[in-house]
Amino acid sequence: MQSPPATAPVAAPPERGTSPRRAAPRLVGWLAAAWLGPLLAYALGVAGVLPVVVLGLTAALLRGGRTLLDRLVLAGALLLGATCAAGLLFSAWPWGLHPVPVAGTALTVLLGVAAATGRRPRLPRPVPADLLPVAAALVAAGALAWPYLRAGDLASRLAYAMTGEDNSRHLATVEGIRAVGGYLFADPSAAARIAPEGMVWYPQGFHLTAALLDGFLRSSTAPAGPASTLDHYLGWSLGAWGLLVLAVTWAANRLAGPRHDLPRAAALTGALTAACLGSELARFVVYGYPGESLGLAATVLLVALTCRPVARTGTQLAVVGALCVAVGFAYLMFLPVVAALVLAWLVRDRRRLRRRPAALAVMALLTAVLTPLPAVAGLLRTDQVDNVATGGGVFPRYDAFLALAGLVAAGLFAGGLRLPVWRRYAGALAAALAFAGGFLLYFRALGTDPRYYYGKTLHLLLAVLLVGAGAVTLLLPAPGRAAQSRPRAARPHDRPAESRCRAARPRRCAPRSARALAAAAVVLACAGLAGLPRGTGIFAQPFGGRTMTWAAAWWSGTQARPGPAELAVRALAQAPAEAGVVTVVVSDRRREGYLATLFVATLQGTHGASGPAVYRLPLAEPARSAALVERVPGRIRFVAADPAAAGIVEALLAAHPDLAGRVTLQRLR
């Protein structure tokens, strides 16, 4: 399924050239098509096909990876980092994220690469195993999308989105980037009304990518209505989660390498998909962590590509650099482990890299400048270091980590450590362990329980362990061969696997159908261990009076918030946004008014302007409204959910007659 590691670049056959007399007119024609095509697609409302075209052409111009999926993954990784870096350009030029100039520029760059290298678009043939990681991503994304898909209206979908209030901030950031046409930190004042102040210097790799793709999908950069805005954001968030599952399953199969046949690849992919759904990684969708999904996916791909590099040195350099930039812009917390991975790879492959000094120098410079840019800006402008010790306590299920570590260790000590790929993986696992252990020791030194960000280090450790699960295949005999007490004198590789099995003595290989059934049994067993049938697997955690997995809690609907969602939808319909007025939803139920106000502001495009009326206030009435009128100096419109809520505001106005000039009350029907 994957190409073996290479220690030196493999010379490719020369590609057919074109005579200079015929090349110039052809280049002019392709250059015209690079701009007329996006212009026509945008005019027809089908600009959504343009990112697919760019991905396909990028993959066709790359030279690395044996299968079609390998090539597409490499191209996607390269484009992800390039998009994060190009966001700086989009923030400065006058067209923002408009699909036509973005696509035209991308196609022009690809045309220039083709002209400079003399390459013609060429893709490898797909193989059946290519479908496995893709199917895993679709199944995982569809499974966690099911609560949204079965919801019949905006209120029902919003009830699930409110499970994690981070969704409101990420959605507001995406919409703020769409409005200003680039990163928020490039023009904070332009997005001050839409995006929250705390997100201006937050890593925005996911948000810019989602905003850019959303403009292509809509064939428009204009704002959309609340329902459409929410639905599109949820789609991009689920897409980031699916990309994480794709990265984990592809990376695990890549590390497993040439010992893999289709049944083993299916067993490994199915087992990892079940583990992703049953573990805390599913929390990324439940609570709304799309940036972490994207950053962790890029980190997982780096693990695979630094442990088993692609044969082409130039491709390897470009993809590794792009993934470093993607992590820096999407979720910079993983950068210490990324730095360890890349430095170890540079040292190990130094002889190979010396043959390409110019490419190494260029990529090293770009990566060193771009990767830490969001981190440096955030450290200079915000209190990100202080935030590390904030948040609630983290009490993980270490037994699940021990079980995975035992499986990986069994494969490594059974022979994996004799192989360069698995020795490199052992180093990556050690870096992830040290990262998590360092955070744990830090909190112990502070004398507190491990906090929120310690859980993020465990997410990275879990993903690295899942990638290493392919080491278990080292415990099994090589696929398609019988176990023998003596080595054969000849190796008839020219015969198919079934013929080799019939020729082997004294045992016969299991037929293909039996191996397929064994693979299915492994997947079912892992699904049971992960708790997918009943939600009580090895990753289960306490939720109220029950112990279940995050996915089971999500599917059950116990985490949804229908009350605040219904109230928010009523407020959206009856209290449209007014310029210069902060809308506040009031309810006598604790946190209900807070959540409704938060999401109403987000869906009305006023999250930034409404920030003082939302954050750092009491969550219960009447203390919340009393503190709010002191915090917000401008005009306030209280929207009361019921007579009891209206009474709270009326009592406040009676006690403070001076508020009558800037505070109004509206009762919802």
C-alpha positions in Angstrom: 0.0 0.0 0.0 2.9 2.4 0.7 6.3 2.8 -0.8 9.2 1.6 1.3 11.6 4.1 2.8 14.4 5.5 0.6 17.8 6.6 1.5 18.5 8.3 -1.8 16.4 10.0 -4.4 15.3 7.7 -7.2 16.0 8.9 -10.7 12.8 9.4 -12.6 12.6 8.7 -16.4 12.9 11.8 -18.4 9.6 13.3 -19.3 8.8 14.3 -22.9 9.6 17.9 -23.7 8.0 20.3 -26.0 9.9 22.3 -28.6 10.4 26.0 -27.6 8.5 27.1 -30.8 5.4 25.3 -29.7 5.8 25.8 -26.0 5.2 29.6 -25.8 1.7 29.6 -27.4 0.7 26.6 -25.4 1.8 28.3 -22.1 -0.2 31.4 -23.1 -3.2 29.3 -23.7 -2.9 27.5 -20.4 -2.4 30.9 -18.6 -5.5 32.2 -20.1 -7.4 29.1 -19.0 -6.0 29.5 -15.5 -7.9 32.7 -15.2 -10.9 32.3 -17.5 -11.8 28.9 -16.0 -12.2 30.3 -12.4 -14.0 33.4 -13.8 -16.5 31.2 -15.7 -17.0 28.8 -12.7 -17.7 31.7 -10.4 -20.2 33.2 -12.8 -22.0 29.9 -13.2 -22.1 29.4 -9.4 -19.9 26.2 -9.5 -16.7 27.6 -8.0 -16.7 24.7 -5.6 -15.0 22.5 -8.2 -12.0 24.7 -8.3 -10.3 23.5 -5.1 -10.7 19.9 -6.4 -9.0 20.9 -9.6 -6.2 22.6 -7.7 -5.7 19.5 -5.5 -5.8 17.2 -8.5 -3.3 19.2 -10.5 -1.0 19.5 -7.5 -1.0 15.8 -7.0 -0.4 15.2 -10.7 2.7 17.5 -10.7 4.2 16.0 -7.6 6.5 13.0 -7.9 6.3 10.9 -4.8 4.0 8.3 -3.3 3.3 4.9 -4.9 -0.5 5.0 -4.9 -3.1 7.6 -5.9 -4.1 8.1 -2.2 -0.4 8.6 -1.3 -0.1 11.3 -3.9 -3.4 13.0 -2.9 -2.3 13.0 0.8 1.0 14.6 -0.1 -0.7 17.2 -2.3 -3.3 18.0 0.4 -0.5 18.4 3.0 1.4 20.7 0.7 -1.7 22.8 -0.1 -2.7 23.1 3.6 0.6 24.7 4.5 0.6 26.8 1.4 -2.9 28.1 2.2 -1.9 29.0 5.7 1.1 30.9 4.4 -0.8 32.5 1.5 -3.4 33.8 4.0 -0.8 36.5 4.7 -0.9 37.5 1.1 -4.7 37.3 1.0 -4.8 39.6 4.0 -2.8 42.2 2.2 -4.0 42.2 -1.4 -7.2 44.0 -2.4 -9.3 41.0 -3.4 -9.3 39.2 0.0 -10.6 35.6 -0.3 -12.5 36.0 -3.6 -12.5 32.7 -5.4 -11.4 34.1 -8.8 -8.1 35.7 -7.9 -7.3 32.9 -5.4 -7.9 30.1 -7.9 -6.3 32.0 -10.7 -3.1 32.6 -8.7 -3.0 29.0 -7.6 -3.4 27.7 -11.1 -0.8 30.2 -12.4 1.7 28.9 -9.8 1.1 25.3 -10.8 1.5 26.3 -14.4 4.8 27.9 -13.5 6.0 24.8 -11.7 5.1 22.6 -14.7 7.0 24.9 -17.0 10.0 25.2 -14.8 10.3 21.4 -14.2 9.1 20.2 -17.5 6.6 17.9 -15.8 3.3 16.9 -17.3 0.4 16.0 -15.0 0.5 12.3 -14.2 -1.2 10.4 -11.4 -0.5 6.9 -10.1 -3.1 4.2 -10.6 -5.5 3.7 -7.6 -5.4 0.4 -5.7 -8.1 -1.2 -3.6 -6.4 -0.3 -0.4 -6.7 3.4 -1.3 -10.4 3.2 -0.4 -9.8 2.2 3.2 -8.6 5.4 4.8 -11.1 7.4 2.7 -13.9 5.1 3.8 -12.7 5.4 7.4 -12.9 9.2 7.2 -16.4 9.2 5.7 -17.7 6.7 8.2 -16.2 8.6 11.2 -17.4 12.0 10.0 -20.9 10.6 9.1 -21.2 8.9 12.5 -20.6 12.1 14.4 -22.6 14.1 12.0 -25.7 11.9 12.6 -27.2 14.1 15.4 -27.0 17.1 13.1 -28.4 15.2 10.1 -31.4 13.9 12.0 -32.2 17.3 13.5 -35.1 18.7 11.6 -34.7 22.5 12.1 -32.2 25.2 13.2 -33.2 24.9 16.9 -32.4 21.1 16.9 -29.0 21.6 15.3 -28.2 24.5 17.5 -29.0 22.5 20.6 -26.1 20.1 19.7 -23.8 22.9 18.6 -24.3 24.5 22.1 -22.8 21.5 23.8 -19.5 23.1 23.2 -19.6 26.9 23.5 -16.3 27.0 21.6 -18.3 26.5 18.5 -19.6 30.0 18.8 -16.1 31.5 19.0 -14.8 29.4 16.1 -17.8 30.2 14.0 -17.5 33.9 14.7 -13.8 33.7 13.7 -14.6 32.1 10.4 -17.2 34.7 9.6 -14.8 37.5 10.7 -12.2 36.2 8.3 -14.7 36.0 5.5 -15.8 39.6 6.2 -12.2 41.1 6.3 -10.8 38.8 3.6 -7.9 37.5 5.6 -6.4 36.9 9.1 -8.0 38.8 11.9 -4.6 39.9 13.3 -3.9 41.6 9.9 -6.8 44.1 10.5 -8.3 43.7 14.0 -10.5 46.8 13.8 -12.2 45.6 10.6 -13.5 42.4 12.3 -14.0 43.9 15.8 -17.8 43.8 15.5 -18.0 40.2 14.2 -15.2 38.2 15.8 -14.3 38.0 19.6 -11.4 39.9 20.8 -9.7 36.8 22.3 -9.6 35.1 18.8 -7.7 37.9 17.1 -4.3 36.4 17.9 -5.5 32.8 18.2 -4.0 30.4 15.5 -6.4 30.8 12.6 -5.2 28.1 10.1 -8.5 26.2 10.3 -10.6 29.3 10.2 -8.9 30.8 7.2 -9.0 27.5 5.3 -12.7 27.0 6.1 -13.5 30.6 5.2 -11.6 30.3 1.9 -13.3 27.0 1.0 -16.7 28.3 2.0 -16.3 31.2 -0.5 -15.6 28.6 -3.2 -18.6 26.5 -2.2 -21.0 29.4 -2.1 -19.4 31.1 -5.2 -19.7 34.2 -3.1 -18.0 36.1 -0.3 -21.2 37.8 0.9 -22.6 37.1 4.5 -25.2 34.3 4.7 -28.2 33.8 7.0 -28.0 32.2 10.5 -29.1 28.7 9.4 -26.8 28.6 6.4 -23.9 30.0 8.4 -24.2 27.5 11.2 -24.7 24.5 8.8 -21.6 25.4 6.7 -19.4 25.9 9.8 -20.5 22.5 11.2 -19.7 20.9 7.9 -16.1 22.3 7.9 -15.7 21.3 11.6 -16.8 17.7 10.7 -14.5 17.8 7.7 -11.5 18.6 9.9 -12.4 15.7 12.2 -12.7 13.4 9.1 -9.4 14.6 7.9 -7.9 13.6 11.3 -9.2 10.1 11.0 -7.9 9.9 7.4 -4.5 11.0 8.6 -4.4 8.5 11.4 -5.4 5.5 9.3 -3.2 6.5 6.3 -0.2 7.1 8.6 -0.7 3.7 10.4 -0.9 1.8 7.1 2.1 3.7 5.8 4.3 2.7 8.8 3.1 -0.9 8.5 4.7 -0.8 5.0 5.2 -3.7 2.6 4.2 -6.4 5.1 0.6 -5.3 4.6 -1.9 -7.0 2.3 -5.5 -5.9 1.8 -7.1 -7.9 4.6 -4.5 -6.7 7.1 -4.9 -3.1 5.9 -8.7 -3.5 6.3 -8.3 -4.9 9.8 -6.0 -2.1 10.9 -8.0 0.7 9.3 -11.3 -0.6 10.8 -9.7 -1.0 14.3 -8.3 2.5 14.2 -11.6 4.0 13.1 -13.4 2.3 16.0 -10.7 3.6 18.4 -11.1 7.2 17.0 -14.8 7.0 17.5 -14.7 5.4 20.9 -11.9 7.6 22.3 -11.7 11.2 23.5 -10.8 12.2 20.0 -14.6 12.2 19.3 -14.8 15.1 21.8 -13.3 17.3 19.1 -16.7 17.4 17.4 -18.8 17.3 20.6 -17.1 20.3 22.2 -16.0 22.1 19.0 -12.2 21.8 18.6 -11.8 22.1 14.8 -8.4 23.8 15.0 -7.0 21.0 17.1 -8.4 18.5 14.7 -6.5 20.1 11.8 -3.3 20.6 13.8 -3.3 17.1 15.1 -3.9 15.7 11.6 -0.9 17.6 10.3 1.2 16.4 13.2 0.2 12.8 12.5 1.2 13.1 8.9 4.5 14.5 10.0 5.0 11.4 12.2 4.4 9.2 9.1 6.6 11.2 6.7 9.6 11.6 9.1 9.5 7.9 9.9 9.0 6.7 6.4 10.1 9.6 4.0 9.1 9.7 0.4 11.7 8.8 -2.2 12.0 12.3 -3.8 14.1 14.6 -1.6 12.5 17.8 -3.0 8.9 16.5 -2.4 9.9 15.4 1.1 11.3 18.8 1.9 8.3 20.7 0.6 5.7 18.5 2.3 7.5 18.5 5.7 7.9 22.3 5.6 4.3 22.8 4.6 3.1 20.6 7.5 5.2 22.5 10.0 3.6 25.7 8.8 0.2 24.1 9.0 0.7 23.1 12.6 2.0 26.5 13.5 -1.0 28.2 12.1 -3.6 25.7 13.1 -2.7 24.5 16.6 0.7 25.8 17.7 0.7 23.8 21.0 2.0 20.7 19.2 5.1 22.6 17.9 7.6 21.2 20.5 6.9 17.7 19.3 6.9 18.8 15.7 10.3 20.4 16.2 11.7 17.2 17.7 10.4 15.1 14.8 11.8 17.4 12.1 15.2 17.8 13.8 15.6 14.0 14.2 14.7 13.5 10.6 17.2 16.2 9.5 20.0 14.5 11.4 19.1 11.0 10.2 18.8 12.0 6.5 21.6 14.5 6.5 23.6 12.7 3.8 20.6 12.6 1.5 19.8 16.2 2.2 23.3 17.4 1.4 22.7 16.6 -2.2 20.0 19.3 -2.4 21.6 22.2 -0.5 19.6 24.9 -2.3 16.2 23.3 -1.7 17.2 22.6 1.9 18.2 26.2 2.5 15.0 27.7 0.9 12.7 25.3 2.8 14.5 25.8 6.0 14.3 29.6 5.8 10.6 29.6 4.9 9.7 27.1 7.5 11.7 28.8 10.2 10.1 32.2 9.5 6.5 31.1 8.9 6.0 28.3 11.4 6.5 30.3 14.7 4.8 33.5 13.4 1.4 33.0 15.1 3.1 31.8 18.3 5.4 34.8 18.5 2.6 37.2 17.7 0.4 35.6 20.3 3.1 35.7 23.0 3.8 39.4 22.3 0.1 40.5 22.2 -1.7 38.2 24.6 -1.3 36.2 27.9 -1.1 32.8 26.2 1.5 31.5 28.7 -0.8 32.3 31.6 -3.6 30.4 29.9 -1.8 27.1 30.1 -2.7 26.8 33.8 -6.4 27.7 33.3 -9.4 25.4 32.7 -10.9 22.5 34.5 -9.1 19.5 35.8 -8.3 16.5 33.5 -8.7 13.0 34.8 -7.9 10.6 31.9 -8.4 6.9 31.6 -4.8 5.7 31.8 -5.8 2.1 31.4 -6.7 2.7 27.7 -3.3 4.3 27.2 -1.6 1.4 28.8 -3.4 -1.1 26.6 -2.4 0.8 23.5 1.1 1.2 24.7 1.3 -2.5 25.4 0.2 -3.4 21.9 2.7 -1.1 20.3 5.5 -2.2 22.5 4.7 -5.9 21.7 5.3 -5.2 18.0 8.4 -3.1 18.6 10.1 -5.6 20.8 9.1 -8.5 18.6 11.3 -7.2 15.8 10.2 -3.7 15.0 13.2 -2.1 16.6 15.4 -3.9 14.1 13.8 -1.9 11.3 14.7 1.8 10.7 11.1 2.8 10.3 10.0 1.5 13.7 13.1 2.8 15.4 12.2 6.3 14.0 8.6 5.8 15.3 9.9 4.8 18.7 11.7 8.2 18.8 8.4 10.0 17.8 6.5 8.1 20.6 9.2 9.1 23.1 8.8 12.7 22.1 5.0 12.6 22.6 5.5 10.8 26.0 8.0 13.4 27.1 5.7 16.2 26.0 2.7 14.8 28.1 5.0 14.0 31.0 6.5 17.4 31.1 3.0 19.0 31.4 2.1 16.6 34.1 5.2 17.4 36.1 4.5 21.1 35.6 1.1 20.9 37.2 2.4 18.7 40.0 5.0 21.4 40.7 2.2 23.9 40.9 0.5 21.7 43.4 -2.7 21.4 41.3 -4.5 18.7 39.3 -3.6 18.6 35.7 -5.5 21.2 33.8 -7.2 21.6 30.4 -4.1 21.8 28.2 -2.6 18.6 29.7 -5.5 16.9 28.0 -4.3 18.3 24.7 -1.0 16.6 25.2 -2.8 13.3 25.8 -4.7 13.8 22.6 -1.4 13.9 20.7 0.0 10.9 22.6 -3.2 8.9 21.8 -2.9 9.8 18.1 0.7 8.7 18.0 -0.1 5.5 19.7 -2.9 4.8 17.2 -0.5 5.4 14.4 1.9 2.9 15.9 -0.7 0.2 16.1 0.5 -1.2 12.8 3.5 -2.6 14.7 1.2 -5.4 15.8 1.4 -6.8 12.3 5.1 -7.6 13.0 3.9 -10.3 15.3 2.3 -12.2 12.4 3.9 -14.1 9.5 4.4 -12.3 6.3 1.2 -12.1 4.3 0.6 -14.6 1.5 3.2 -17.1 2.7 3.1 -20.2 4.8 5.0 -20.7 8.0 8.0 -22.8 7.3 10.7 -24.4 9.4 13.3 -24.0 6.6 13.9 -21.2 4.2 13.0 -21.9 0.6 15.7 -22.1 -2.0 13.9 -20.0 -4.5 11.4 -17.1 -4.2 8.9 -17.2 -7.0 7.8 -13.6 -6.9 6.5 -13.9 -10.4 3.6 -16.1 -9.3 0.5 -14.8 -7.5 0.0 -15.2 -3.8 -2.4 -18.1 -4.1 0.2 -20.1 -6.2 2.9 -19.4 -3.6 0.6 -20.6 -0.9 -0.1 -23.9 -2.8 3.6 -24.4 -3.4 4.6 -23.9 0.2 5.0 -26.9 2.6 4.3 -28.1 5.2 1.4 -25.7 5.9 -1.0 -23.9 3.6 -1.9 -20.2 3.7 -5.4 -19.3 4.7 -7.5 -18.6 1.6 -8.4 -15.0 0.9 -12.0 -15.4 2.1 -10.7 -16.7 5.5 -8.4 -13.8 5.8 -11.2 -11.4 5.0 -13.3 -13.0 7.7 -10.5 -12.7 10.2 -10.1 -9.0 9.3 -13.8 -8.5 9.9 -13.5 -10.3 13.3 -10.7 -8.0 14.3 -12.7 -4.9 13.5 -15.7 -6.2 15.4 -13.6 -7.0 18.4 -12.0 -3.5 18.4 -15.4 -1.9 18.0 -16.6 -3.8 21.1 -13.5 -2.7 23.0 -14.0 0.9 22.0 -17.5 0.8 23.2 -19.3 1.5 19.9 -22.3 -0.9 20.4 -23.1 0.1 24.0 -20.9 3.1 24.8 -19.0 1.5 27.7 -15.6 0.6 26.2 -12.1 1.1 27.5 -12.3 4.8 26.8 -15.6 5.4 28.7 -15.8 8.3 31.1 -18.4 9.4 33.7 -21.3 11.5 32.4 -23.6 12.3 35.2 -24.9 9.0 36.6 -23.6 6.9 33.6 -20.2 5.9 32.3 -20.0 6.1 28.6 -17.8 7.2 25.7 -17.9 10.7 24.2 -19.5 9.4 21.0 -22.2 7.5 23.0 -23.0 10.6 25.0 -23.2 12.6 21.8 -25.5 10.2 20.0 -27.8 9.9 23.1 -28.5 13.6 23.0 -27.9 14.0 26.7 -25.3 16.7 26.0 -27.6 18.8 23.8 -29.1 22.0 25.1 -32.6 22.3 23.6 -33.8 25.0 26.0 -31.1 27.7 25.2 -31.3 26.7 21.5 -35.1 27.2 21.2 -34.7 30.5 23.0 -31.9 31.7 20.7 -34.0 30.8 17.6 -36.9 32.8 18.9 -34.6 35.8 19.6 -33.1 35.6 16.1 -36.5 35.7 14.5 -38.1 38.4 16.7 -35.1 40.6 17.6 -33.0 41.3 14.5 -29.6 43.0 15.0 -29.6 46.8 15.3 -26.5 49.0 14.7 -25.0 50.2 18.0 -27.3 48.0 20.1 -26.2 45.0 22.2 -28.9 42.3 22.3 -29.0 40.3 25.6 -31.3 37.3 26.1 -32.6 37.1 29.7 -33.8 33.9 31.3 -34.4 32.9 34.9 -32.6 29.6 34.3 -28.9 29.6 35.1 -26.6 29.7 32.0 -29.6 29.7 29.6 -29.5 33.4 29.0 -25.7 33.3 28.7 -25.7 30.6 26.0 -28.6 32.1 24.1 -26.9 35.5 24.1 -23.6 34.0 23.0 -25.0 32.2 20.0 -27.5 34.9 19.0 -24.6 37.4 18.8 -22.5 34.9 16.8 -25.3 34.2 14.3 -26.2 37.8 13.9 -22.5 38.7 13.3 -22.1 40.8 16.4 -20.0 38.5 18.6 -17.2 40.9 18.9 -19.4 43.9 19.8 -21.4 41.8 22.3 -18.3 40.5 24.1 -18.6 42.7 27.2 -22.2 41.6 27.6 -21.2 37.9 27.5 -17.9 37.1 29.2 -16.7 37.5 32.8 -20.1 38.0 34.2 -22.3 36.0 36.7 -24.2 33.2 35.0 -27.4 33.5 37.1 -30.0 36.2 37.3 -30.6 38.9 38.6 -26.8 39.3 39.3 -26.0 38.8 35.6 -28.2 41.7 34.3 -27.1 44.0 37.1 -23.4 43.4 36.3 -24.1 43.7 32.6 -25.5 47.2 32.6 -22.4 48.4 34.5 -20.0 46.7 32.1 -21.7 47.8 28.8 -21.6 51.6 28.3 -23.8 51.8 25.2 -27.4 50.9 24.3 -28.7 47.5 25.5 -31.8 45.6 24.4 -32.9 43.0 26.9 -34.9 40.2 25.2 -37.0 38.4 27.9 -37.8 34.7 27.4 -40.9 34.7 29.6 -42.8 36.9 32.2 -40.4 35.8 34.9 -37.4 37.0 32.9 -39.2 40.2 32.0 -39.8 40.8 35.7 -36.0 40.7 36.4 -35.4 43.5 33.9 -38.3 45.5 35.1 -37.0 45.3 38.6 -33.6 46.4 37.4 -35.0 49.4 35.6 -37.2 50.4 38.6 -34.1 50.3 40.8 -32.0 52.4 38.3 -34.2 55.0 36.6 -31.1 56.5 34.9 -31.0 53.4 32.6 -34.2 54.3 30.9 -32.4 56.3 28.2 -30.2 53.4 26.9 -31.9 50.2 28.1 -35.0 48.7 26.5 -37.0 45.6 27.2 -38.6 43.3 24.5 -40.7 40.3 25.4 -40.5 37.3 23.1 -43.7 35.7 21.9 
